[in-house]
Amino acid sequence: MCQTEKLPNLNHRLIAAKNGGIATKMKIYLLCFTVGLMAATSSVHAATKCVKLTPSANCAYNQTVALGQSNWTFSCNKIQIDGVMFCGSQKGSHTGAISDTVKISTTSENNRYCWCKIVTPAVSSWVYLEDRESAYNCAQICARSCATFAAASTDFQAILFSNLGD
């Protein structure tokens, strides 16, 4: 004669194991979300350096600015200031005129007006410098002109340093 044993009902254990697996997955997702959120907001907790830019006769420009470059740099009171130039078709009303944007023409020869902008340690508006007679001439010399004029003219510095942003 055979004796049969009744096996215990394991369904409730399987359900608990499945729920525990879901809970574990949720914990992993929550951990990943938290780490991602911390990485995304880490710049909020970064240090901020405040620099006061004031016009100064104690400025010098980087004389190694090569012809045909768009970047330029100068320093005032041991603070390095980096900028970019742009040759556009929009002429400023005068040297030192300010614009938030500079227009460019599809006719390349019209892009002969030299504009300067500070990009580090803060961002300035575009400041009109000069008419360079030709687009080629503008492309070749505008960056060097921006650096030279920014270092030499406290009036130009005052315009560059006005309304700075991040």
N, CA, C and O of each residue as an XYZ file, in Angstrom:
664
protein
N       0.823     -1.126      0.000
C       0.000      0.000      0.000
C       0.897      1.227      0.000
O       1.923      1.277      0.678
N       0.487      2.190     -0.762
C       1.246      3.435     -0.889
C       0.590      4.498     -0.033
O      -0.630      4.617      0.073
N       1.471      5.248      0.559
C       0.969      6.322      1.375
C       1.247      7.640      0.636
O       2.361      7.865      0.162
N       0.278      8.465      0.546
C       0.411      9.733     -0.152
C       0.438     10.857      0.868
O      -0.395     10.936      1.771
N       1.429     11.727      0.690
C       1.497     12.884      1.569
C       0.927     14.089      0.850
O       1.129     14.284     -0.349
N       0.245     14.850      1.579
C      -0.297     16.072      1.006
C       0.798     17.148      1.076
O       1.321     17.458      2.147
N       1.124     17.700     -0.081
C       2.137     18.757     -0.115
C       1.515     20.092      0.269
O       0.350     20.346     -0.036
N       2.282     20.945      0.934
C       1.719     22.244      1.330
C       1.488     23.135      0.100
O       2.177     23.011     -0.912
N       0.530     24.008      0.212
C       0.213     24.950     -0.864
C       1.310     26.023     -0.927
O       1.476     26.806      0.009
N       2.049     26.049     -2.031
C       3.178     26.990     -2.162
C       2.804     28.269     -2.934
O       3.653     29.135     -3.145
N       1.573     28.380     -3.341
C       1.163     29.561     -4.119
C       1.413     30.861     -3.369
O       1.881     31.836     -3.956
N       1.104     30.881     -2.076
C       1.302     32.127     -1.321
C       2.792     32.494     -1.239
O       3.140     33.674     -1.192
N       3.674     31.473     -1.223
C       5.108     31.759     -1.206
C       5.585     32.288     -2.557
O       6.448     33.165     -2.604
N       5.050     31.779     -3.628
C       5.416     32.269     -4.957
C       4.986     33.715     -5.139
O       5.729     34.531     -5.685
N       3.781     34.026     -4.679
C       3.274     35.402     -4.781
C       4.158     36.340     -3.964
O       4.489     37.431     -4.427
N       4.534     35.938     -2.784
C       5.398     36.776     -1.943
C       6.762     36.968     -2.598
O       7.320     38.063     -2.534
N       7.308     35.932     -3.226
C       8.615     36.042     -3.892
C       8.525     36.993     -5.075
O       9.428     37.794     -5.314
N       7.415     36.894     -5.818
C       7.248     37.802     -6.965
C       7.137     39.244     -6.488
O       7.749     40.139     -7.071
N       6.360     39.475     -5.433
C       6.219     40.831     -4.903
C       7.541     41.342     -4.351
O       7.856     42.524     -4.491
N       8.305     40.478     -3.734
C       9.618     40.874     -3.241
C      10.523     41.256     -4.394
O      11.327     42.180     -4.264
N      10.410     40.557     -5.539
C      11.186     40.895     -6.728
C      10.796     42.253     -7.272
O      11.652     43.026     -7.701
N       9.507     42.544     -7.254
C       9.033     43.861     -7.708
C       9.536     44.937     -6.770
O       9.970     46.001     -7.211
N       9.479     44.664     -5.480
C       9.962     45.647     -4.508
C      11.449     45.900     -4.698
O      11.904     47.040     -4.598
N      12.204     44.849     -4.971
C      13.636     45.008     -5.211
C      13.883     45.837     -6.463
O      14.741     46.719     -6.476
N      13.125     45.547     -7.510
C      13.267     46.323     -8.750
C      12.917     47.786     -8.509
O      13.593     48.681     -9.016
N      11.860     48.029     -7.735
C      11.468     49.412     -7.447
C      12.567     50.131     -6.666
O      12.833     51.309     -6.905
N      13.201     49.426     -5.741
C      14.301     50.022     -4.982
C      15.460     50.383     -5.912
O      16.075     51.439     -5.766
N      15.752     49.504     -6.862
C      16.833     49.768     -7.819
C      16.478     50.970     -8.696
O      17.320     51.838     -8.924
N      15.238     51.027     -9.189
C      14.804     52.160    -10.010
C      14.874     53.458     -9.214
O      15.328     54.483     -9.724
N      14.428     53.411     -7.973
C      14.450     54.598     -7.127
C      15.890     55.053     -6.872
O      16.182     56.249     -6.888
N      16.779     54.099     -6.640
C      18.185     54.424     -6.432
C      18.783     55.062     -7.686
O      19.484     56.070     -7.593
N      18.510     54.483     -8.854
C      19.024     55.041    -10.113
C      18.468     56.434    -10.348
O      19.197     57.329    -10.775
N      17.188     56.626    -10.073
C      16.562     57.943    -10.248
C      17.223     58.969     -9.333
O      17.511     60.089     -9.753
N      17.461     58.583     -8.081
C      18.085     59.490     -7.112
C      19.499     59.868     -7.541
O      19.877     61.038     -7.472
N      20.278     58.889     -7.980
C      21.647     59.160     -8.440
C      21.605     60.078     -9.665
O      22.393     61.019     -9.755
N      20.704     59.819    -10.597
C      20.568     60.668    -11.786
C      20.161     62.075    -11.430
O      20.679     63.035    -12.000
N      19.242     62.211    -10.496
C      18.793     63.523    -10.056
C      19.926     64.293     -9.389
O      20.075     65.497     -9.597
N      20.718     63.596     -8.592
C      21.859     64.247     -7.947
C      22.878     64.714     -8.981
O      23.441     65.801     -8.853
N      23.112     63.906     -9.992
C      24.061     64.287    -11.043
C      23.536     65.476    -11.827
O      24.296     66.372    -12.192
N      22.252     65.484    -12.082
C      21.661     66.567    -12.868
C      21.651     67.882    -12.107
O      21.728     68.947    -12.719
N      21.560     67.830    -10.807
C      21.491     69.059    -10.016
C      22.809     69.415     -9.358
O      22.856     70.335     -8.541
N      23.880     68.712     -9.692
C      25.164     68.992     -9.038
C      25.659     70.390     -9.357
O      26.362     70.993     -8.546
N      25.308     70.918    -10.525
C      25.755     72.270    -10.857
C      25.083     73.300     -9.971
O      25.611     74.398     -9.793
N      23.932     72.971     -9.413
C      23.256     73.882     -8.499
C      24.095     74.081     -7.251
O      24.070     75.151     -6.642
N      24.835     73.057     -6.873
C      25.634     73.111     -5.668
C      27.078     73.533     -5.943
O      27.903     73.534     -5.030
N      27.394     73.894     -7.197
C      28.753     74.298     -7.548
C      29.058     75.676     -6.974
O      28.156     76.463     -6.685
N      30.326     75.942     -6.818
C      30.748     77.234     -6.295
C      30.603     78.309     -7.367
O      30.786     78.046     -8.555
N      30.277     79.501     -6.939
C      30.156     80.632     -7.846
C      31.278     81.604     -7.528
O      31.518     81.937     -6.367
N      31.961     82.054     -8.568
C      33.043     83.010     -8.393
C      32.578     84.341     -8.949
O      32.233     84.441    -10.127
N      32.568     85.346     -8.121
C      32.161     86.679     -8.559
C      33.406     87.498     -8.873
O      34.349     87.551     -8.084
N      33.391     88.127    -10.024
C      34.505     88.950    -10.457
C      33.956     90.313    -10.847
O      33.015     90.409    -11.635
N      34.532     91.342    -10.307
C      34.092     92.686    -10.642
C      34.948     93.188    -11.804
O      36.163     93.335    -11.678
N      34.300     93.443    -12.922
C      35.006     93.965    -14.088
C      34.763     95.458    -14.174
O      33.637     95.915    -14.368
N      35.835     96.202    -14.027
C      35.746     97.660    -14.123
C      36.778     98.140    -15.131
O      37.858     97.561    -15.243
N      36.450     99.189    -15.860
C      37.414     99.730    -16.827
C      38.716    100.106    -16.127
O      38.713    100.654    -15.025
N      39.813     99.803    -16.786
C      41.119    100.046    -16.184
C      42.156    100.346    -17.257
O      42.126     99.783    -18.351
N      43.060    101.232    -16.925
C      44.179    101.511    -17.818
C      45.255    100.444    -17.658
O      46.222    100.412    -18.419
N      45.086     99.569    -16.668
C      46.050     98.514    -16.383
C      45.645     97.224    -17.104
O      45.454     96.184    -16.474
N      45.519     97.307    -18.420
C      45.095     96.158    -19.221
C      46.117     95.873    -20.314
O      46.849     96.761    -20.750
N      46.150     94.633    -20.741
C      47.042     94.227    -21.826
C      46.330     93.172    -22.650
O      45.526     92.404    -22.121
N      46.620     93.131    -23.943
C      45.989     92.112    -24.781
C      47.012     91.061    -25.176
O      48.220     91.297    -25.169
N      46.493     89.910    -25.516
C      47.325     88.798    -25.944
C      47.796     89.070    -27.374
O      47.005     88.984    -28.313
N      49.054     89.389    -27.538
C      49.575     89.759    -28.851
C      49.775     88.563    -29.768
O      50.170     88.719    -30.923
N      49.501     87.370    -29.255
C      49.643     86.186    -30.100
C      48.346     85.842    -30.831
O      48.256     84.796    -31.473
N      47.340     86.721    -30.737
C      46.104     86.478    -31.479
C      46.466     86.453    -32.961
O      46.884     87.462    -33.529
N      46.301     85.303    -33.566
C      46.700     85.130    -34.969
C      45.663     85.736    -35.908
O      44.489     85.879    -35.567
N      46.129     86.080    -37.081
C      45.210     86.576    -38.101
C      44.221     85.472    -38.465
O      44.577     84.295    -38.514
N      43.000     85.862    -38.715
C      41.985     84.904    -39.124
C      41.342     84.128    -37.990
O      40.568     83.206    -38.246
N      41.635     84.471    -36.756
C      41.051     83.779    -35.603
C      39.758     84.473    -35.166
O      39.565     85.662    -35.420
N      38.893     83.729    -34.518
C      37.670     84.338    -34.009
C      37.759     84.628    -32.512
O      36.999     85.448    -31.997
N      38.674     83.970    -31.814
C      38.815     84.172    -30.369
C      39.877     85.220    -30.077
O      40.866     85.335    -30.801
N      39.669     85.972    -29.025
C      40.642     86.965    -28.591
C      40.618     87.025    -27.069
O      39.666     86.570    -26.434
N      41.667     87.588    -26.494
C      41.756     87.661    -25.044
C      42.531     88.907    -24.621
O      43.410     89.389    -25.337
N      42.188     89.402    -23.467
C      42.968     90.466    -22.836
C      42.806     90.310    -21.336
O      41.955     89.549    -20.877
N      43.612     91.021    -20.575
C      43.507     90.930    -19.118
C      43.546     92.315    -18.513
O      44.239     93.213    -18.990
N      42.783     92.456    -17.454
C      42.757     93.704    -16.689
C      42.901     93.347    -15.220
O      42.153     92.525    -14.692
N      43.867     93.972    -14.569
C      44.085     93.737    -13.139
C      44.158     92.241    -12.808
O      43.550     91.778    -11.843
N      44.903     91.505    -13.613
C      45.165     90.070    -13.442
C      43.932     89.183    -13.671
O      43.940     88.011    -13.295
N      42.893     89.722    -14.272
C      41.713     88.929    -14.618
C      41.734     88.705    -16.125
O      41.714     89.663    -16.898
N      41.773     87.433    -16.545
C      41.758     87.136    -17.983
C      40.329     87.226    -18.495
O      39.402     86.684    -17.893
N      40.168     87.913    -19.608
C      38.862     88.102    -20.224
C      38.950     87.572    -21.648
O      39.782     88.017    -22.438
N      38.078     86.613    -21.965
C      38.061     86.000    -23.296
C      36.872     86.510    -24.088
O      35.795     86.754    -23.544
N      37.093     86.665    -25.384
C      36.019     87.140    -26.242
C      36.034     86.474    -27.597
O      36.949     85.723    -27.935
N      35.006     86.763    -28.362
C      34.898     86.290    -29.737
C      34.541     87.479    -30.616
O      33.991     88.483    -30.162
N      34.871     87.325    -31.875
C      34.517     88.365    -32.829
C      33.537     87.800    -33.840
O      33.387     86.585    -33.969
N      32.874     88.691    -34.550
C      31.953     88.283    -35.612
C      31.954     89.356    -36.682
O      31.864     90.545    -36.379
N      32.056     88.937    -37.931
C      31.969     89.864    -39.053
C      30.579     89.717    -39.654
O      30.252     88.687    -40.242
N      29.778     90.742    -39.503
C      28.400     90.691    -39.975
C      28.106     91.774    -40.989
O      28.962     92.594    -41.320
N      26.881     91.757    -41.472
C      26.446     92.749    -42.462
C      25.767     93.942    -41.798
O      25.397     94.904    -42.471
N      25.609     93.880    -40.508
C      24.941     94.938    -39.753
C      25.973     95.939    -39.260
O      26.868     95.590    -38.491
N      25.847     97.174    -39.700
C      26.768     98.223    -39.266
C      26.207     98.889    -38.012
O      25.020     99.208    -37.943
N      27.063     99.090    -37.039
C      26.644     99.809    -35.839
C      26.537    101.294    -36.131
O      27.192    101.802    -37.041
N      25.718    101.985    -35.368
C      25.558    103.427    -35.589
C      26.835    104.187    -35.239
O      27.065    105.285    -35.744
N      27.667    103.602    -34.373
C      28.946    104.200    -33.967
C      29.775    103.133    -33.264
O      29.240    102.102    -32.856
N      31.061    103.370    -33.121
C      31.911    102.454    -32.356
C      31.374    102.421    -30.935
O      31.195    103.458    -30.296
N      31.122    101.217    -30.457
C      30.560    101.058    -29.125
C      29.060    100.812    -29.118
O      28.472    100.616    -28.055
N      28.431    100.821    -30.294
C      26.997    100.518    -30.356
C      26.773     99.080    -29.904
O      27.581     98.196    -30.189
N      25.671     98.855    -29.198
C      25.383     97.538    -28.619
C      24.234     96.874    -29.364
O      23.283     97.531    -29.787
N      24.344     95.538    -29.517
C      23.272     94.758    -30.133
C      23.235     93.374    -29.486
O      24.275     92.817    -29.133
N      22.032     92.826    -29.335
C      21.905     91.463    -28.800
C      22.217     90.432    -29.875
O      22.668     89.328    -29.567
N      21.981     90.785    -31.131
C      22.259     89.894    -32.259
C      22.959     90.683    -33.345
O      22.876     91.910    -33.390
N      23.648     89.971    -34.217
C      24.302     90.597    -35.364
C      23.858     89.840    -36.606
O      23.894     88.611    -36.649
N      23.442     90.589    -37.607
C      22.956     89.973    -38.842
C      24.113     89.615    -39.760
O      25.169     90.248    -39.740
N      23.886     88.587    -40.563
C      24.851     88.159    -41.559
C      24.147     88.134    -42.913
O      22.960     87.819    -43.003
N      24.878     88.465    -43.944
C      24.319     88.506    -45.296
C      24.699     87.245    -46.066
O      25.759     86.661    -45.844
N      23.821     86.841    -46.965
C      24.154     85.716    -47.842
C      25.168     86.146    -48.895
O      25.837     85.307    -49.498
N      25.279     87.445    -49.113
C      26.330     87.986    -49.977
C      27.539     88.211    -49.076
O      27.583     89.175    -48.311
N      28.512     87.324    -49.171
C      29.611     87.317    -48.200
C      30.354     88.646    -48.121
O      30.811     89.018    -47.040
N      30.488     89.357    -49.202
C      31.248     90.605    -49.187
C      30.604     91.671    -48.306
O      31.265     92.631    -47.910
N      29.326     91.508    -48.000
C      28.643     92.469    -47.127
C      28.987     92.264    -45.649
O      28.677     93.124    -44.825
N      29.618     91.148    -45.304
C      29.926     90.817    -43.909
C      31.288     91.389    -43.522
O      32.250     90.655    -43.296
N      31.340     92.689    -43.455
C      32.617     93.375    -43.225
C      32.646     94.204    -41.949
O      33.642     94.872    -41.671
N      31.578     94.171    -41.174
C      31.492     94.987    -39.963
C      31.899     94.160    -38.743
O      31.296     93.127    -38.452
N      32.912     94.619    -38.048
C      33.532     93.892    -36.942
C      32.785     94.149    -35.634
O      32.610     95.293    -35.215
N      32.344     93.051    -34.994
C      31.654     93.091    -33.708
C      32.437     92.261    -32.697
O      33.021     91.238    -33.054
N      32.453     92.690    -31.447
C      33.192     92.025    -30.372
C      32.234     91.647    -29.246
O      31.247     92.337    -28.991
N      32.551     90.530    -28.573
C      31.720     90.068    -27.459
C      32.593     89.348    -26.440
O      33.436     88.533    -26.812
N      32.397     89.644    -25.161
C      33.067     88.917    -24.083
C      32.269     87.642    -23.803
O      31.039     87.669    -23.764
N      32.976     86.528    -23.608
C      32.305     85.264    -23.277
C      32.745     84.680    -21.935
O      32.053     83.824    -21.385
N      33.884     85.127    -21.398
C      34.375     84.651    -20.108
C      35.120     85.788    -19.416
O      35.915     86.451    -20.082
N      34.926     86.051    -18.170
C      34.200     85.321    -17.140
C      32.697     85.601    -17.132
O      31.970     85.004    -16.338
N      32.229     86.473    -17.976
C      30.798     86.750    -18.109
C      30.523     86.968    -19.595
O      31.447     87.001    -20.408
N      29.263     87.113    -19.935
C      28.886     87.282    -21.338
C      28.345     88.697    -21.545
O      27.466     89.156    -20.815
N      28.889     89.375    -22.552
C      28.429     90.733    -22.866
C      27.525     90.701    -24.098
O      27.367     89.671    -24.754
N      26.949     91.842    -24.383
C      26.248     92.009    -25.650
C      27.293     92.160    -26.744
O      28.480     92.311    -26.454
N      26.861     92.120    -27.999
C      27.766     92.415    -29.111
C      28.028     93.911    -29.118
O      27.104     94.710    -28.967
N      29.279     94.284    -29.293
C      29.674     95.691    -29.332
C      30.345     95.956    -30.676
O      31.302     95.281    -31.057
N      29.819     96.959    -31.387
C      30.349     97.292    -32.715
C      31.700     97.971    -32.586
O      31.889     98.864    -31.761
N      32.644     97.526    -33.425
C      33.981     98.126    -33.400
C      34.253     98.969    -34.637
O      34.544    100.159    -34.518
N      34.160     98.360    -35.849
C      34.556     99.131    -37.031
C      34.145     98.460    -38.338
O      33.787     97.283    -38.381
N      34.211     99.253    -39.393
C      34.021     98.790    -40.774
C      35.406     98.403    -41.283
O      36.322     99.225    -41.267
N      35.568     97.162    -41.733
C      36.883     96.686    -42.144
C      37.075     96.699    -43.666
O      37.943     95.980    -44.162
N      36.319     97.468    -44.409
C      36.448     97.651    -45.867
C      36.090     96.420    -46.698
O      35.550     96.570    -47.794
N      36.371     95.217    -46.218
C      36.024     94.005    -46.965
C      35.788     92.865    -45.981
O      36.279     92.895    -44.853
N      35.045     91.880    -46.411
C      34.778     90.718    -45.565
C      36.081     89.976    -45.261
O      36.283     89.511    -44.139
N      36.951     89.865    -46.243
C      38.234     89.187    -46.047
C      39.056     89.905    -44.978
O      39.600     89.273    -44.073
N      39.138     91.224    -45.093
C      39.895     92.018    -44.140
C      39.305     91.880    -42.738
O      40.037     91.779    -41.753
N      37.991     91.876    -42.660
C      37.323     91.725    -41.366
C      37.670     90.367    -40.755
O      38.037     90.287    -39.583
N      37.557     89.317    -41.539
C      37.843     87.967    -41.044
C      39.291     87.836    -40.584
O      39.575     87.101    -39.638
N      40.196     88.529    -41.234
C      41.615     88.430    -40.904
C      41.992     89.192    -39.634
O      42.823     88.716    -38.861
N      41.402     90.358    -39.404
C      41.932     91.250    -38.378
C      40.968     91.591    -37.241
O      41.384     92.210    -36.261
N      39.719     91.214    -37.341
C      38.720     91.632    -36.353
C      39.072     91.178    -34.933
O      38.969     91.978    -34.003
N      39.477     89.943    -34.739
C      39.790     89.451    -33.386
C      40.931     90.243    -32.763
O      40.872     90.623    -31.593
N      41.959     90.484    -33.548
C      43.097     91.257    -33.025
C      42.663     92.687    -32.702
O      43.114     93.265    -31.713
N      41.791     93.257    -33.531
C      41.286     94.614    -33.273
C      40.460     94.658    -31.992
O      40.576     95.598    -31.206
N      39.626     93.643    -31.783
C      38.826     93.581    -30.555
C      39.734     93.557    -29.327
O      39.513     94.309    -28.378
N      40.744     92.704    -29.342
C      41.662     92.582    -28.208
C      42.429     93.875    -27.969
O      42.562     94.332    -26.834
N      42.927     94.453    -29.046
C      43.702     95.695    -28.936
C      42.852     96.823    -28.388
O      43.255     97.519    -27.456
N      41.677     97.004    -28.966
C      40.808     98.107    -28.562
C      40.282     97.900    -27.139
O      40.185     98.857    -26.370
N      39.942     96.654    -26.787
C      39.437     96.375    -25.441
C      40.507     96.652    -24.384
O      40.193     97.146    -23.302
N      41.746     96.342    -24.685
C      42.824     96.570    -23.715
C      43.214     98.036    -23.620
O      43.624     98.501    -22.557
N      43.089     98.771    -24.726
C      43.594    100.143    -24.773
C      42.566    101.204    -24.396
O      42.946    102.285    -23.946
N      41.291    100.930    -24.565
C      40.274    101.964    -24.386
C      39.378    101.672    -23.182
O      38.617    100.705    -23.185
N      39.475    102.511    -22.162
C      38.597    102.342    -20.997
C      37.140    102.623    -21.377
O      36.231    102.068    -20.760
N      36.903    103.467    -22.373
C      35.530    103.710    -22.838
C      34.940    102.443    -23.458
O      33.785    102.100    -23.203
N      35.735    101.754    -24.272
C      35.276    100.510    -24.891
C      35.066     99.434    -23.825
O      34.105     98.668    -23.892
N      35.966     99.380    -22.844
C      35.810     98.433    -21.737
C      34.497     98.686    -20.997
O      33.772     97.748    -20.662
N      34.202     99.946    -20.748
C      32.978    100.283    -20.020
C      31.743     99.766    -20.759
O      30.785     99.309    -20.135
N      31.772     99.839    -22.079
C      30.647     99.334    -22.872
C      30.612     97.811    -22.824
O      29.546     97.222    -22.646
N      31.764     97.172    -22.982
C      31.822     95.705    -22.910
C      31.357     95.190    -21.548
O      30.681     94.165    -21.470
N      31.715     95.894    -20.481
C      31.414     95.452    -19.128
C      29.993     95.803    -18.672
O      29.572     95.378    -17.596
N      29.260     96.563    -19.467
C      27.886     96.908    -19.080
C      26.932     95.771    -19.443
O      27.106     95.110    -20.467
N      25.946     95.553    -18.618
C      24.903     94.539    -18.847
C      25.472     93.143    -19.057
O      25.062     92.438    -19.979
N      26.403     92.743    -18.218
C      26.979     91.400    -18.326
C      25.990     90.368    -17.800
O      25.206     90.635    -16.889
N      26.047     89.195    -18.394
C      25.204     88.075    -17.958
C      26.047     86.826    -17.794
O      27.274     86.869    -17.894
N      25.365     85.698    -17.539
C      26.064     84.418    -17.366
C      26.262     83.743    -18.681
O      26.832     82.654    -18.736
